[in-house]
Amino acid sequence: MNENLKPNKAEKEFLSLAYNSFYDIFDEVMADSFWKKHKYYRFSRIKDGFAVYAELLNYEPIKWIIEHLQKARPPMEAEIGSELFRFIRNVVNHFPFFNTWDEVWIKKSIINWNKDGQSIDKFLKKYSGQNIVKYRFWEAKKKEMTYLSINFPQRYQDDKIYLKEILSEKEGVKFSFILMKQIMDTQVEK
């Protein structure tokens, strides 16, 4: 049997759990009722969605899709679909001091409290000062177009950087989950 076939048995087990979990969270996040729930509950589910997706970024065929996006899609889409989403996952998981999206902040001294050059530090060094990236997404069920901006920090010093200033909770998270799902769907047989 060819061990190089994708997905192999272990990957199938993992992918089944990851995809089912993400799709459940996706359906929940996209529902209007989700945004009426308590901020802490929303934050917990959003964190779970980013965590599952970040794990899926390790799957080789997903990496191929990200590489394809760099060549075939609008500027920054691949970086947002990989590096930004992994950054968000890392921030909310490595700094579990906050209970809601709007409370989350980081700064250089906190990020590097133990060691410089880790993933969050690298991301901010690379993307601080980048231009605003504007997106829109269509919600077919609601027949509604939503516009949003991704605002990279203008500088990376020891000022507080709020997650909500990079990406808004409702519109930003919905956009993120839509893009994550589109990337993940490339690996699903219809």
N, C-alpha and C positions, 0 to 999 in steps of 0.2 A: 504494500500500500504506500502511496506517495505521501510522505510526511509534510511536504511543502504545500499541499492543497489548503486553500483557505475557504471557510474556516475549518480548523481541525477540531477534534472532539472537545478538548478543553475550551477552545475558543467558542464553540457552539454553546456550551453550558454557560459561560460567562456572558456571551452576547445575548442569550435568551433572557437571563436575569436583568441585564443592564437595559436592554431595549424595552422590555415590559415595564420596568420601573420608570424609565424616562417617559415613555408614552403615557403612562398613568399620570405622572406629574404634569406633563405637557397639557393633557386634557383639562386638568384641574386649573392650571395657571391661565389658560385661555378662556375659561368660563367667567362671566361677569360676577358670579357669586363669590369667586375666590377673592376678588378685590374688596369685598365687604367683610371678610374675615379679619380676625385680630392680626395686627402687624407682626407679632411674634410668630404666629402660626404661618403666615405668608413667608416670612423670612426663613423659617425652618424648611419649608417645602422648596423654596427657591435655592437654598444652599444645597439641598439634596439633588436637585436637578443639575446644578453646575458640577457637583461632585461626580455624579454618574457620567456626565458628558466628558469631564476631564479624564476619567479612566478610559473612556472609549477612544480618546485621542491617542492612546498607546497602541491601538489596533492598526496594524500595518496598512490594510486597505483604506482606512480613514485618513492615514497620513498621505496616501497617494491622492486622495480627493483634495486635501488641503493644498498639496503641490500643484494640482490641476487648477484650483481656484486662483493661485498666484498668477497663472498665465492667462486664464480665460475669463475671469470675472473683473468687475470694477476694482479700482485700486483699494487696498486695505481690507477687502472682504476676507481673504484667507487669513490675514493677521488677526482680524477681529474674531473669526471663527475658530481660531486656535489660541494664539497668544493672549488676547484680551480675555477670553472666556476662562483660560487656565489661570490667568492673573486673578480674576475675580474669585475663582474657586480657592486659590491659595490664600488670598486675603481673608475671606470669611472663615476658612478652616484653621489657618495659622494664628489668627487673632480672634479667638472665640469669646471676646469680651462684650459683644454687642447683641442686642435683642431684636433690632429692626434694621432694615436696609438703610434708612436715613441716618442712623447713629454711627455707622461704620466709618472710621477714619484711620488713616495711617500717616506716619511721617518717617523721614529717613532714620532718625535715631531709634525709633521703635522697630522698624524693619530690620535694621542692622545691629540690634541689641546684642546678638550673639556672634554674628559673623557677616561680613560684607560679601556681596557678590552672589547672593542666593537669587532664586527666580524672581521674586517680587522686585528686588533691587535692580536686577538686570532689565526687567520690563520697563521700570520707570526711567532708568538711564537711557534706554533706547527710544522711548516714546514721549517723554516730556518735551513740550514745546511743539509737538505735531499739530497740524491744522485740525480743526473740527471736521469730523466726518458726519455727513448728513445722510439719513436713510428714510425710507418710508416702507410701510408694509400694508398689505390689503387683508382685511378680515372678511372673507367671503360671506360667512354667516350673518354678519352685521352690515355687510355692504358699506364698509367704512375704511377709509385710508387714514393711516396714522403716520405722522411725521415726527422724527426725533433726531437728536444730535448726540454724537459721542464726543465728549470733550476731554481730551488728554490733558493732564496737568500742564500748566504753562512752565512750571519749574519744579525741580525736585531738590528741595533743600530740607529744612526742618519745619516747614509749615505743614499744618494738617491738610491732608488730601482726603476729601470726603468721597466715598463711593457714589453717592447720589449726584455729585457734581460731574462725575465721569459718565454715568449712565443712570437715568431716572428709574425709579422702581417700576412703575406700572408699564409705561411705554417701552422703556429700555429692556426690561425683563421679558416682556412679550416678544419683542424683536429678537432678543437673544435666543429664546426658546424656539422661535420659528426658524432662525438660521441653523441652530443646532439640529433641529429635526430634519431640515432639508439636507444637511450634510449626512446625517445618519441614514436617511431614507435611500441614499445611493447604494447602500449595502443590503437593502431588503428586496427579495424577489417578490414580484407581484403575484 
